[in-house]
Amino acid sequence: MSGTGSAAGPGTVGLAVRRGWASVRWFVTSLMGDTAYATYVEHHRRVHPDTPVPDERTFWRERFAEQDRTPGSRCC
């Protein structure tokens, strides 16, 4: 066989593996809430630029308090 086939080279496979791993990592960190504060800060600065951003400890305290007040469809 000649080199004119559609086989992916080693660089392409490595790139695909890295992209796949990055996607899995993004999904897990988003699912677990690891990026929640960073997302909140970005939103807060964009929508409420004239008010101070609460620190991370305050953010989590208020978030968990809100979840306790309105549990919605949580399993626990």
All heavy atoms as a GROMACS GRO file, in nm:
protein
  597
    1MET      N    1   0.084  -0.118   0.000
    1MET     CA    2   0.000   0.000   0.000
    1MET      C    3   0.088   0.123   0.000
    1MET      O    4   0.190   0.127   0.065
    1MET     CB    5  -0.088   0.004   0.124
    1MET     CG    6  -0.195  -0.097   0.129
    1MET     SD    7  -0.334  -0.013   0.199
    1MET     CE    8  -0.456  -0.133   0.179
    2SER      N    9   0.040   0.227  -0.067
    2SER     CA   10   0.115   0.352  -0.071
    2SER      C   11   0.067   0.443   0.041
    2SER      O   12  -0.030   0.416   0.110
    2SER     CB   13   0.098   0.419  -0.207
    2SER     OG   14  -0.037   0.458  -0.223
    3GLY      N   15   0.132   0.560   0.055
    3GLY     CA   16   0.100   0.654   0.161
    3GLY      C   17  -0.016   0.745   0.126
    3GLY      O   18  -0.032   0.849   0.186
    4THR      N   19  -0.100   0.708   0.031
    4THR     CA   20  -0.212   0.793  -0.009
    4THR      C   21  -0.342   0.758   0.059
    4THR      O   22  -0.446   0.814   0.029
    4THR     CB   23  -0.233   0.785  -0.162
    4THR    OG1   24  -0.260   0.650  -0.196
    4THR    CG2   25  -0.111   0.838  -0.236
    5GLY      N   26  -0.340   0.670   0.154
    5GLY     CA   27  -0.463   0.630   0.224
    5GLY      C   28  -0.507   0.736   0.323
    5GLY      O   29  -0.447   0.842   0.337
    6SER      N   30  -0.613   0.708   0.394
    6SER     CA   31  -0.668   0.804   0.489
    6SER      C   32  -0.628   0.772   0.633
    6SER      O   33  -0.692   0.816   0.726
    6SER     CB   34  -0.820   0.809   0.477
    6SER     OG   35  -0.874   0.682   0.511
    7ALA      N   36  -0.523   0.694   0.650
    7ALA     CA   37  -0.479   0.658   0.785
    7ALA      C   38  -0.424   0.782   0.856
    7ALA      O   39  -0.355   0.864   0.797
    7ALA     CB   40  -0.372   0.550   0.778
    8ALA      N   41  -0.458   0.794   0.982
    8ALA     CA   42  -0.410   0.908   1.061
    8ALA      C   43  -0.269   0.882   1.108
    8ALA      O   44  -0.233   0.770   1.144
    8ALA     CB   45  -0.502   0.928   1.180
    9GLY      N   46  -0.188   0.984   1.109
    9GLY     CA   47  -0.052   0.973   1.157
    9GLY      C   48  -0.047   0.976   1.308
    9GLY      O   49  -0.146   1.003   1.375
   10PRO      N   50   0.071   0.948   1.366
   10PRO     CA   51   0.084   0.947   1.512
   10PRO      C   52   0.052   1.082   1.576
   10PRO      O   53  -0.003   1.089   1.684
   10PRO     CB   54   0.229   0.909   1.537
   10PRO     CG   55   0.295   0.896   1.405
   10PRO     CD   56   0.193   0.915   1.298
   11GLY      N   57   0.083   1.192   1.507
   11GLY     CA   58   0.052   1.324   1.562
   11GLY      C   59  -0.098   1.348   1.570
   11GLY      O   60  -0.148   1.408   1.665
   12THR      N   61  -0.171   1.298   1.473
   12THR     CA   62  -0.316   1.315   1.469
   12THR      C   63  -0.381   1.234   1.580
   12THR      O   64  -0.474   1.282   1.646
   12THR     CB   65  -0.372   1.271   1.333
   12THR    OG1   66  -0.304   1.344   1.231
   12THR    CG2   67  -0.519   1.297   1.323
   13VAL      N   68  -0.331   1.114   1.604
   13VAL     CA   69  -0.386   1.030   1.710
   13VAL      C   70  -0.360   1.094   1.846
   13VAL      O   71  -0.449   1.102   1.931
   13VAL     CB   72  -0.325   0.887   1.704
   13VAL    CG1   73  -0.367   0.806   1.824
   13VAL    CG2   74  -0.366   0.819   1.575
   14GLY      N   75  -0.239   1.145   1.865
   14GLY     CA   76  -0.206   1.211   1.992
   14GLY      C   77  -0.295   1.333   2.016
   14GLY      O   78  -0.342   1.357   2.127
   15LEU      N   79  -0.319   1.410   1.911
   15LEU     CA   80  -0.405   1.527   1.922
   15LEU      C   81  -0.548   1.486   1.958
   15LEU      O   82  -0.612   1.547   2.043
   15LEU     CB   83  -0.405   1.606   1.791
   15LEU     CG   84  -0.489   1.732   1.787
   15LEU    CD1   85  -0.442   1.832   1.892
   15LEU    CD2   86  -0.483   1.794   1.649
   16ALA      N   87  -0.595   1.380   1.897
   16ALA     CA   88  -0.731   1.330   1.926
   16ALA      C   89  -0.741   1.283   2.072
   16ALA      O   90  -0.841   1.309   2.138
   16ALA     CB   91  -0.768   1.218   1.830
   17VAL      N   92  -0.638   1.217   2.120
   17VAL     CA   93  -0.638   1.168   2.259
   17VAL      C   94  -0.639   1.288   2.355
   17VAL      O   95  -0.715   1.290   2.452
   17VAL     CB   96  -0.517   1.076   2.285
   17VAL    CG1   97  -0.500   1.049   2.433
   17VAL    CG2   98  -0.532   0.947   2.208
   18ARG      N   99  -0.557   1.388   2.327
   18ARG     CA  100  -0.553   1.507   2.413
   18ARG      C  101  -0.688   1.580   2.413
   18ARG      O  102  -0.736   1.623   2.517
   18ARG     CB  103  -0.442   1.601   2.369
   18ARG     CG  104  -0.304   1.553   2.410
   18ARG     CD  105  -0.198   1.661   2.392
   18ARG     NE  106  -0.185   1.708   2.255
   18ARG     CZ  107  -0.109   1.654   2.161
   18ARG    NH1  108  -0.037   1.548   2.190
   18ARG    NH2  109  -0.104   1.705   2.039
   19ARG      N  110  -0.747   1.592   2.296
   19ARG     CA  111  -0.879   1.658   2.289
   19ARG      C  112  -0.984   1.577   2.363
   19ARG      O  113  -1.070   1.634   2.431
   19ARG     CB  114  -0.921   1.676   2.144
   19ARG     CG  115  -0.849   1.789   2.075
   19ARG     CD  116  -0.901   1.808   1.936
   19ARG     NE  117  -0.833   1.919   1.870
   19ARG     CZ  118  -0.840   1.944   1.742
   19ARG    NH1  119  -0.913   1.867   1.664
   19ARG    NH2  120  -0.776   2.045   1.691
   20GLY      N  121  -0.979   1.447   2.348
   20GLY     CA  122  -1.074   1.362   2.420
   20GLY      C  123  -1.058   1.375   2.570
   20GLY      O  124  -1.157   1.387   2.644
   21TRP      N  125  -0.934   1.374   2.615
   21TRP     CA  126  -0.907   1.387   2.759
   21TRP      C  127  -0.953   1.524   2.809
   21TRP      O  128  -1.012   1.535   2.916
   21TRP     CB  129  -0.759   1.366   2.788
   21TRP     CG  130  -0.727   1.389   2.933
   21TRP    CD1  131  -0.651   1.488   2.985
   21TRP    CD2  132  -0.773   1.312   3.045
   21TRP    NE1  133  -0.646   1.479   3.121
   21TRP    CE2  134  -0.720   1.372   3.161
   21TRP    CE3  135  -0.854   1.202   3.058
   21TRP    CZ2  136  -0.747   1.323   3.288
   21TRP    CZ3  137  -0.880   1.152   3.186
   21TRP    CH2  138  -0.826   1.213   3.297
   22ALA      N  139  -0.928   1.630   2.732
   22ALA     CA  140  -0.970   1.764   2.771
   22ALA      C  141  -1.123   1.771   2.782
   22ALA      O  142  -1.176   1.835   2.873
   22ALA     CB  143  -0.920   1.868   2.672
   23SER      N  144  -1.193   1.704   2.693
   23SER     CA  145  -1.339   1.703   2.698
   23SER      C  146  -1.390   1.630   2.822
   23SER      O  147  -1.482   1.677   2.889
   23SER     CB  148  -1.396   1.635   2.573
   23SER     OG  149  -1.364   1.710   2.458
   24VAL      N  150  -1.329   1.517   2.853
   24VAL     CA  151  -1.368   1.441   2.973
   24VAL      C  152  -1.340   1.524   3.098
   24VAL      O  153  -1.423   1.533   3.189
   24VAL     CB  154  -1.295   1.306   2.979
   24VAL    CG1  155  -1.313   1.239   3.113
   24VAL    CG2  156  -1.343   1.215   2.867
   25ARG      N  157  -1.223   1.587   3.103
   25ARG     CA  158  -1.186   1.668   3.218
   25ARG      C  159  -1.284   1.784   3.234
   25ARG      O  160  -1.330   1.813   3.345
   25ARG     CB  161  -1.044   1.723   3.202
   25ARG     CG  162  -0.995   1.800   3.321
   25ARG     CD  163  -0.848   1.838   3.303
   25ARG     NE  164  -0.799   1.909   3.417
   25ARG     CZ  165  -0.810   2.040   3.435
   25ARG    NH1  166  -0.869   2.114   3.343
   25ARG    NH2  167  -0.764   2.098   3.543
   26TRP      N  168  -1.318   1.852   3.125
   26TRP     CA  169  -1.414   1.963   3.131
   26TRP      C  170  -1.548   1.914   3.185
   26TRP      O  171  -1.608   1.979   3.272
   26TRP     CB  172  -1.433   2.025   2.992
   26TRP     CG  173  -1.542   2.125   2.989
   26TRP    CD1  174  -1.535   2.257   3.023
   26TRP    CD2  175  -1.679   2.101   2.956
   26TRP    NE1  176  -1.658   2.317   3.012
   26TRP    CE2  177  -1.750   2.222   2.970
   26TRP    CE3  178  -1.750   1.988   2.914
   26TRP    CZ2  179  -1.885   2.234   2.945
   26TRP    CZ3  180  -1.886   2.001   2.889
   26TRP    CH2  181  -1.951   2.123   2.905
   27PHE      N  182  -1.596   1.800   3.136
   27PHE     CA  183  -1.725   1.747   3.177
   27PHE      C  184  -1.725   1.716   3.327
   27PHE      O  185  -1.819   1.755   3.399
   27PHE     CB  186  -1.759   1.622   3.097
   27PHE     CG  187  -1.888   1.558   3.139
   27PHE    CD1  188  -2.009   1.612   3.102
   27PHE    CD2  189  -1.888   1.443   3.217
   27PHE    CE1  190  -2.128   1.555   3.143
   27PHE    CE2  191  -2.006   1.385   3.258
   27PHE     CZ  192  -2.127   1.441   3.220
   28VAL      N  193  -1.622   1.649   3.375
   28VAL     CA  194  -1.618   1.610   3.516
   28VAL      C  195  -1.607   1.732   3.606
   28VAL      O  196  -1.678   1.742   3.706
   28VAL     CB  197  -1.502   1.511   3.541
   28VAL    CG1  198  -1.481   1.487   3.690
   28VAL    CG2  199  -1.529   1.380   3.469
   29THR      N  200  -1.521   1.826   3.572
   29THR     CA  201  -1.507   1.945   3.658
   29THR      C  202  -1.635   2.029   3.656
   29THR      O  203  -1.673   2.086   3.758
   29THR     CB  204  -1.387   2.032   3.617
   29THR    OG1  205  -1.398   2.071   3.480
   29THR    CG2  206  -1.256   1.960   3.638
   30SER      N  207  -1.702   2.035   3.543
   30SER     CA  208  -1.829   2.108   3.537
   30SER      C  209  -1.936   2.036   3.617
   30SER      O  210  -2.014   2.099   3.690
   30SER     CB  211  -1.874   2.124   3.392
   30SER     OG  212  -1.785   2.203   3.320
   31LEU      N  213  -1.941   1.906   3.605
   31LEU     CA  214  -2.040   1.827   3.676
   31LEU      C  215  -2.021   1.838   3.827
   31LEU      O  216  -2.119   1.850   3.902
   31LEU     CB  217  -2.029   1.680   3.634
   31LEU     CG  218  -2.129   1.583   3.692
   31LEU    CD1  219  -2.268   1.614   3.640
   31LEU    CD2  220  -2.090   1.441   3.656
   32MET      N  221  -1.898   1.840   3.872
   32MET     CA  222  -1.869   1.846   4.015
   32MET      C  223  -1.876   1.989   4.070
   32MET      O  224  -1.871   2.009   4.190
   32MET     CB  225  -1.730   1.787   4.043
   32MET     CG  226  -1.718   1.641   4.004
   32MET     SD  227  -1.841   1.535   4.081
   32MET     CE  228  -1.790   1.544   4.250
   33GLY      N  229  -1.886   2.088   3.983
   33GLY     CA  230  -1.898   2.226   4.029
   33GLY      C  231  -1.765   2.295   4.051
   33GLY      O  232  -1.760   2.403   4.110
   34ASP      N  233  -1.656   2.234   4.004
   34ASP     CA  234  -1.524   2.292   4.024
   34ASP      C  235  -1.508   2.428   3.959
   34ASP      O  236  -1.429   2.510   4.005
   34ASP     CB  237  -1.415   2.199   3.971
   34ASP     CG  238  -1.406   2.069   4.048
   34ASP    OD1  239  -1.474   2.057   4.152
   34ASP    OD2  240  -1.331   1.980   4.006
   35THR      N  241  -1.582   2.454   3.854
   35THR     CA  242  -1.569   2.581   3.782
   35THR      C  243  -1.681   2.679   3.818
   35THR      O  244  -1.690   2.786   3.758
   35THR     CB  245  -1.570   2.556   3.631
   35THR    OG1  246  -1.691   2.492   3.595
   35THR    CG2  247  -1.452   2.472   3.587
   36ALA      N  248  -1.763   2.645   3.915
   36ALA     CA  249  -1.880   2.727   3.947
   36ALA      C  250  -1.841   2.868   3.991
   36ALA      O  251  -1.901   2.966   3.948
   36ALA     CB  252  -1.965   2.660   4.054
   37TYR      N  253  -1.741   2.880   4.077
   37TYR     CA  254  -1.704   3.013   4.126
   37TYR      C  255  -1.644   3.098   4.015
   37TYR      O  256  -1.679   3.215   4.001
   37TYR     CB  257  -1.606   3.003   4.244
   37TYR     CG  258  -1.568   3.140   4.298
   37TYR    CD1  259  -1.660   3.220   4.363
   37TYR    CD2  260  -1.438   3.189   4.281
   37TYR    CE1  261  -1.627   3.345   4.411
   37TYR    CE2  262  -1.404   3.315   4.329
   37TYR     CZ  263  -1.498   3.392   4.394
   37TYR     OH  264  -1.464   3.516   4.440
   38ALA      N  265  -1.557   3.040   3.935
   38ALA     CA  266  -1.497   3.114   3.824
   38ALA      C  267  -1.605   3.161   3.726
   38ALA      O  268  -1.602   3.275   3.677
   38ALA     CB  269  -1.393   3.029   3.752
   39THR      N  270  -1.702   3.076   3.698
   39THR     CA  271  -1.812   3.112   3.610
   39THR      C  272  -1.895   3.224   3.672
   39THR      O  273  -1.935   3.320   3.604
   39THR     CB  274  -1.901   2.990   3.583
   39THR    OG1  275  -1.820   2.887   3.526
   39THR    CG2  276  -2.016   3.023   3.488
   40TYR      N  277  -1.918   3.215   3.802
   40TYR     CA  278  -1.994   3.318   3.873
   40TYR      C  279  -1.921   3.452   3.869
   40TYR      O  280  -1.982   3.556   3.845
   40TYR     CB  281  -2.018   3.275   4.018
   40TYR     CG  282  -2.074   3.384   4.104
   40TYR    CD1  283  -2.207   3.422   4.092
   40TYR    CD2  284  -1.994   3.451   4.196
   40TYR    CE1  285  -2.259   3.523   4.171
   40TYR    CE2  286  -2.045   3.552   4.274
   40TYR     CZ  287  -2.178   3.588   4.262
   40TYR     OH  288  -2.228   3.689   4.338
   41VAL      N  289  -1.791   3.451   3.894
   41VAL     CA  290  -1.714   3.576   3.893
   41VAL      C  291  -1.720   3.640   3.755
   41VAL      O  292  -1.741   3.762   3.743
   41VAL     CB  293  -1.567   3.549   3.935
   41VAL    CG1  294  -1.479   3.670   3.907
   41VAL    CG2  295  -1.561   3.511   4.082
   42GLU      N  296  -1.704   3.560   3.651
   42GLU     CA  297  -1.712   3.612   3.513
   42GLU      C  298  -1.849   3.677   3.488
   42GLU      O  299  -1.858   3.788   3.436
   42GLU     CB  300  -1.687   3.499   3.415
   42GLU     CG  301  -1.693   3.540   3.271
   42GLU     CD  302  -1.675   3.421   3.179
   42GLU    OE1  303  -1.593   3.332   3.209
   42GLU    OE2  304  -1.744   3.419   3.076
   43HIS      N  305  -1.954   3.608   3.527
   43HIS     CA  306  -2.090   3.660   3.511
   43HIS      C  307  -2.109   3.788   3.592
   43HIS      O  308  -2.162   3.888   3.543
   43HIS     CB  309  -2.193   3.556   3.555
   43HIS     CG  310  -2.329   3.612   3.579
   43HIS    ND1  311  -2.417   3.639   3.477
   43HIS    CD2  312  -2.391   3.650   3.694
   43HIS    CE1  313  -2.528   3.690   3.528
   43HIS    NE2  314  -2.514   3.697   3.659
   44HIS      N  315  -2.066   3.784   3.717
   44HIS     CA  316  -2.085   3.899   3.807
   44HIS      C  317  -2.015   4.023   3.753
   44HIS      O  318  -2.071   4.133   3.754
   44HIS     CB  319  -2.034   3.864   3.947
   44HIS     CG  320  -2.078   3.961   4.051
   44HIS    ND1  321  -2.015   4.080   4.074
   44HIS    CD2  322  -2.182   3.956   4.138
   44HIS    CE1  323  -2.076   4.145   4.171
   44HIS    NE2  324  -2.178   4.071   4.211
   45ARG      N  325  -1.894   4.008   3.706
   45ARG     CA  326  -1.819   4.122   3.653
   45ARG      C  327  -1.881   4.176   3.525
   45ARG      O  328  -1.876   4.295   3.499
   45ARG     CB  329  -1.673   4.083   3.630
   45ARG     CG  330  -1.598   4.068   3.760
   45ARG     CD  331  -1.453   4.040   3.739
   45ARG     NE  332  -1.385   4.038   3.868
   45ARG     CZ  333  -1.280   3.965   3.895
   45ARG    NH1  334  -1.226   3.890   3.801
   45ARG    NH2  335  -1.225   3.969   4.015
   46ARG      N  336  -1.940   4.088   3.447
   46ARG     CA  337  -2.002   4.130   3.321
   46ARG      C  338  -2.137   4.198   3.344
   46ARG      O  339  -2.168   4.299   3.285
   46ARG     CB  340  -2.018   4.008   3.229
   46ARG     CG  341  -2.061   4.040   3.089
   46ARG     CD  342  -2.067   3.917   2.999
   46ARG     NE  343  -2.163   3.818   3.047
   46ARG     CZ  344  -2.130   3.699   3.098
   46ARG    NH1  345  -2.006   3.662   3.106
   46ARG    NH2  346  -2.224   3.616   3.139
   47VAL      N  347  -2.218   4.142   3.433
   47VAL     CA  348  -2.355   4.190   3.453
   47VAL      C  349  -2.364   4.298   3.562
   47VAL      O  350  -2.446   4.388   3.552
   47VAL     CB  351  -2.448   4.071   3.486
   47VAL    CG1  352  -2.589   4.117   3.515
   47VAL    CG2  353  -2.448   3.972   3.370
   48HIS      N  354  -2.280   4.287   3.664
   48HIS     CA  355  -2.284   4.381   3.777
   48HIS      C  356  -2.145   4.443   3.799
   48HIS      O  357  -2.084   4.424   3.905
   48HIS     CB  358  -2.327   4.309   3.905
   48HIS     CG  359  -2.450   4.225   3.889
   48HIS    ND1  360  -2.577   4.280   3.882
   48HIS    CD2  361  -2.467   4.091   3.877
   48HIS    CE1  362  -2.665   4.183   3.867
   48HIS    NE2  363  -2.602   4.067   3.864
   49PRO      N  364  -2.094   4.516   3.702
   49PRO     CA  365  -1.956   4.566   3.712
   49PRO      C  366  -1.935   4.669   3.824
   49PRO      O  367  -1.822   4.687   3.869
   49PRO     CB  368  -1.932   4.631   3.576
   49PRO     CG  369  -2.066   4.667   3.526
   49PRO     CD  370  -2.159   4.562   3.580
   50ASP      N  371  -2.042   4.729   3.873
   50ASP     CA  372  -2.029   4.832   3.975
   50ASP      C  373  -2.036   4.779   4.118
   50ASP      O  374  -2.025   4.856   4.213
   50ASP     CB  375  -2.135   4.940   3.954
   50ASP     CG  376  -2.276   4.883   3.948
   50ASP    OD1  377  -2.290   4.764   3.914
   50ASP    OD2  378  -2.371   4.958   3.975
   51THR      N  379  -2.055   4.648   4.136
   51THR     CA  380  -2.063   4.591   4.270
   51THR      C  381  -1.944   4.498   4.294
   51THR      O  382  -1.894   4.435   4.200
   51THR     CB  383  -2.194   4.512   4.290
   51THR    OG1  384  -2.199   4.406   4.194
   51THR    CG2  385  -2.315   4.602   4.274
   52PRO      N  386  -1.899   4.488   4.419
   52PRO     CA  387  -1.784   4.400   4.448
   52PRO      C  388  -1.823   4.252   4.434
   52PRO      O  389  -1.936   4.213   4.461
   52PRO     CB  390  -1.748   4.434   4.592
   52PRO     CG  391  -1.870   4.495   4.650
   52PRO     CD  392  -1.945   4.560   4.536
   53VAL      N  393  -1.727   4.172   4.395
   53VAL     CA  394  -1.749   4.028   4.381
   53VAL      C  395  -1.727   3.962   4.517
   53VAL      O  396  -1.623   3.983   4.579
   53VAL     CB  397  -1.650   3.968   4.278
   53VAL    CG1  398  -1.667   3.818   4.268
   53VAL    CG2  399  -1.667   4.033   4.142
   54PRO      N  400  -1.824   3.884   4.564
   54PRO     CA  401  -1.804   3.813   4.692
   54PRO      C  402  -1.686   3.716   4.682
   54PRO      O  403  -1.657   3.663   4.575
   54PRO     CB  404  -1.935   3.736   4.712
   54PRO     CG  405  -2.034   3.802   4.621
   54PRO     CD  406  -1.956   3.859   4.508
   55ASP      N  407  -1.621   3.694   4.794
   55ASP     CA  408  -1.510   3.598   4.793
   55ASP      C  409  -1.565   3.456   4.777
   55ASP      O  410  -1.686   3.432   4.786
   55ASP     CB  411  -1.424   3.610   4.919
   55ASP     CG  412  -1.498   3.573   5.046
   55ASP    OD1  413  -1.622   3.554   5.043
   55ASP    OD2  414  -1.433   3.564   5.151
   56GLU      N  415  -1.475   3.362   4.749
   56GLU     CA  416  -1.518   3.225   4.718
   56GLU      C  417  -1.591   3.159   4.835
   56GLU      O  418  -1.689   3.087   4.816
   56GLU     CB  419  -1.398   3.141   4.674
   56GLU     CG  420  -1.438   3.008   4.618
   56GLU     CD  421  -1.324   2.933   4.552
   56GLU    OE1  422  -1.211   2.984   4.551
   56GLU    OE2  423  -1.350   2.823   4.500
   57ARG      N  424  -1.544   3.183   4.954
   57ARG     CA  425  -1.608   3.122   5.072
   57ARG      C  426  -1.754   3.168   5.084
   57ARG      O  427  -1.844   3.089   5.109
   57ARG     CB  428  -1.528   3.158   5.197
   57ARG     CG  429  -1.580   3.095   5.321
   57ARG     CD  430  -1.494   3.135   5.441
   57ARG     NE  431  -1.539   3.069   5.558
   57ARG     CZ  432  -1.464   2.996   5.637
   57ARG    NH1  433  -1.336   2.980   5.610
   57ARG    NH2  434  -1.515   2.939   5.743
   58THR      N  435  -1.777   3.297   5.066
   58THR     CA  436  -1.912   3.351   5.072
   58THR      C  437  -1.999   3.294   4.960
   58THR      O  438  -2.116   3.260   4.981
   58THR     CB  439  -1.908   3.505   5.062
   58THR    OG1  440  -1.827   3.555   5.169
   58THR    CG2  441  -2.048   3.564   5.071
   59PHE      N  442  -1.940   3.284   4.840
   59PHE     CA  443  -2.014   3.227   4.727
   59PHE      C  444  -2.064   3.087   4.760
   59PHE      O  445  -2.182   3.058   4.741
   59PHE     CB  446  -1.924   3.221   4.603
   59PHE     CG  447  -1.978   3.134   4.494
   59PHE    CD1  448  -2.080   3.178   4.412
   59PHE    CD2  449  -1.929   3.006   4.474
   59PHE    CE1  450  -2.131   3.097   4.311
   59PHE    CE2  451  -1.978   2.924   4.373
   59PHE     CZ  452  -2.080   2.970   4.292
   60TRP      N  453  -1.976   3.000   4.810
   60TRP     CA  454  -2.017   2.862   4.839
   60TRP      C  455  -2.118   2.856   4.953
   60TRP      O  456  -2.213   2.777   4.949
   60TRP     CB  457  -1.896   2.774   4.868
   60TRP     CG  458  -1.820   2.743   4.744
   60TRP    CD1  459  -1.696   2.789   4.712
   60TRP    CD2  460  -1.862   2.662   4.634
   60TRP    NE1  461  -1.659   2.742   4.588
   60TRP    CE2  462  -1.758   2.664   4.538
   60TRP    CE3  463  -1.977   2.590   4.605
   60TRP    CZ2  464  -1.766   2.596   4.417
   60TRP    CZ3  465  -1.985   2.521   4.485
   60TRP    CH2  466  -1.881   2.524   4.393
   61ARG      N  467  -2.099   2.938   5.054
   61ARG     CA  468  -2.193   2.941   5.166
   61ARG      C  469  -2.333   2.977   5.116
   61ARG      O  470  -2.432   2.911   5.151
   61ARG     CB  471  -2.146   3.041   5.271
   61ARG     CG  472  -2.226   3.034   5.399
   61ARG     CD  473  -2.177   3.133   5.505
   61ARG     NE  474  -2.035   3.123   5.527
   61ARG     CZ  475  -1.950   3.228   5.519
   61ARG    NH1  476  -1.995   3.347   5.491
   61ARG    NH2  477  -1.823   3.211   5.542
   62GLU      N  478  -2.341   3.082   5.033
   62GLU     CA  479  -2.471   3.124   4.981
   62GLU      C  480  -2.530   3.022   4.884
   62GLU      O  481  -2.651   3.000   4.882
   62GLU     CB  482  -2.458   3.260   4.914
   62GLU     CG  483  -2.432   3.372   5.014
   62GLU     CD  484  -2.406   3.507   4.948
   62GLU    OE1  485  -2.412   3.516   4.823
   62GLU    OE2  486  -2.380   3.602   5.022
   63ARG      N  487  -2.444   2.960   4.806
   63ARG     CA  488  -2.493   2.860   4.710
   63ARG      C  489  -2.555   2.740   4.782
   63ARG      O  490  -2.663   2.693   4.746
   63ARG     CB  491  -2.378   2.815   4.621
   63ARG     CG  492  -2.419   2.711   4.519
   63ARG     CD  493  -2.304   2.677   4.429
   63ARG     NE  494  -2.333   2.561   4.348
   63ARG     CZ  495  -2.309   2.553   4.219
   63ARG    NH1  496  -2.254   2.655   4.156
   63ARG    NH2  497  -2.337   2.444   4.152
   64PHE      N  498  -2.487   2.691   4.885
   64PHE     CA  499  -2.540   2.575   4.958
   64PHE      C  500  -2.665   2.613   5.038
   64PHE      O  501  -2.758   2.533   5.050
   64PHE     CB  502  -2.434   2.515   5.050
   64PHE     CG  503  -2.324   2.446   4.974
   64PHE    CD1  504  -2.192   2.462   5.011
   64PHE    CD2  505  -2.351   2.366   4.865
   64PHE    CE1  506  -2.090   2.400   4.941
   64PHE    CE2  507  -2.250   2.302   4.793
   64PHE     CZ  508  -2.119   2.320   4.833
   65ALA      N  509  -2.669   2.735   5.091
   65ALA     CA  510  -2.788   2.780   5.163
   65ALA      C  511  -2.907   2.786   5.069
   65ALA      O  512  -3.019   2.746   5.105
   65ALA     CB  513  -2.763   2.915   5.228
   66GLU      N  514  -2.885   2.836   4.948
   66GLU     CA  515  -2.993   2.842   4.848
   66GLU      C  516  -3.040   2.701   4.810
   66GLU      O  517  -3.160   2.677   4.795
   66GLU     CB  518  -2.946   2.917   4.724
   66GLU     CG  519  -3.049   2.925   4.613
   66GLU     CD  520  -3.174   3.002   4.652
   66GLU    OE1  521  -3.170   3.086   4.743
   66GLU    OE2  522  -3.279   2.977   4.590
   67GLN      N  523  -2.948   2.607   4.796
   67GLN     CA  524  -2.987   2.470   4.764
   67GLN      C  525  -3.068   2.408   4.877
   67GLN      O  526  -3.160   2.330   4.852
   67GLN     CB  527  -2.863   2.385   4.736
   67GLN     CG  528  -2.798   2.416   4.604
   67GLN     CD  529  -2.670   2.336   4.582
   67GLN    OE1  530  -2.614   2.276   4.674
   67GLN    NE2  531  -2.623   2.334   4.459
   68ASP      N  532  -3.036   2.443   5.001
   68ASP     CA  533  -3.113   2.391   5.113
   68ASP      C  534  -3.253   2.451   5.118
   68ASP      O  535  -3.350   2.383   5.153
   68ASP     CB  536  -3.041   2.419   5.246
   68ASP     CG  537  -2.918   2.330   5.264
   68ASP    OD1  538  -2.907   2.228   5.194
   68ASP    OD2  539  -2.834   2.365   5.349
   69ARG      N  540  -3.264   2.580   5.082
   69ARG     CA  541  -3.396   2.645   5.083
   69ARG      C  542  -3.485   2.594   4.970
   69ARG      O  543  -3.606   2.582   4.987
   69ARG     CB  544  -3.379   2.796   5.068
   69ARG     CG  545  -3.337   2.868   5.194
   69ARG     CD  546  -3.348   3.018   5.178
   69ARG     NE  547  -3.264   3.072   5.073
   69ARG     CZ  548  -3.135   3.108   5.086
   69ARG    NH1  549  -3.077   3.093   5.202
   69ARG    NH2  550  -3.068   3.157   4.984
   70THR      N  551  -3.427   2.566   4.853
   70THR     CA  552  -3.504   2.521   4.738
   70THR      C  553  -3.438   2.397   4.678
   70THR      O  554  -3.364   2.406   4.581
   70THR     CB  555  -3.510   2.633   4.632
   70THR    OG1  556  -3.377   2.671   4.598
   70THR    CG2  557  -3.586   2.753   4.680
   71PRO      N  558  -3.466   2.281   4.736
   71PRO     CA  559  -3.397   2.159   4.692
   71PRO      C  560  -3.432   2.114   4.551
   71PRO      O  561  -3.354   2.044   4.488
   71PRO     CB  562  -3.439   2.054   4.794
   71PRO     CG  563  -3.560   2.108   4.860
   71PRO     CD  564  -3.555   2.256   4.847
   72GLY      N  565  -3.547   2.152   4.498
   72GLY     CA  566  -3.582   2.113   4.361
   72GLY      C  567  -3.587   1.963   4.345
   72GLY      O  568  -3.648   1.893   4.424
   73SER      N  569  -3.521   1.912   4.244
   73SER     CA  570  -3.528   1.768   4.215
   73SER      C  571  -3.399   1.695   4.252
   73SER      O  572  -3.363   1.597   4.190
   73SER     CB  573  -3.556   1.749   4.066
   73SER     OG  574  -3.452   1.806   3.989
   74ARG      N  575  -3.330   1.745   4.353
   74ARG     CA  576  -3.208   1.675   4.399
   74ARG      C  577  -3.243   1.539   4.454
   74ARG      O  578  -3.350   1.517   4.507
   74ARG     CB  579  -3.138   1.756   4.508
   74ARG     CG  580  -3.060   1.871   4.460
   74ARG     CD  581  -2.972   1.927   4.569
   74ARG     NE  582  -3.016   1.898   4.703
   74ARG     CZ  583  -3.006   1.982   4.804
   74ARG    NH1  584  -2.957   2.102   4.785
   74ARG    NH2  585  -3.046   1.947   4.922
   75CYS      N  586  -3.148   1.450   4.448
   75CYS     CA  587  -3.172   1.316   4.500
   75CYS      C  588  -3.150   1.310   4.650
   75CYS      O  589  -3.203   1.222   4.718
   75CYS     CB  590  -3.083   1.214   4.430
   75CYS     SG  591  -2.908   1.236   4.466
   76CYS      N  592  -3.070   1.400   4.705
   76CYS     CA  593  -3.034   1.391   4.848
   76CYS      C  594  -3.059   1.522   4.919
   76CYS      O  595  -3.042   1.628   4.868
   76CYS     CB  596  -2.886   1.359   4.862
   76CYS     SG  597  -2.832   1.224   4.758
   0.00000   0.00000   0.00000
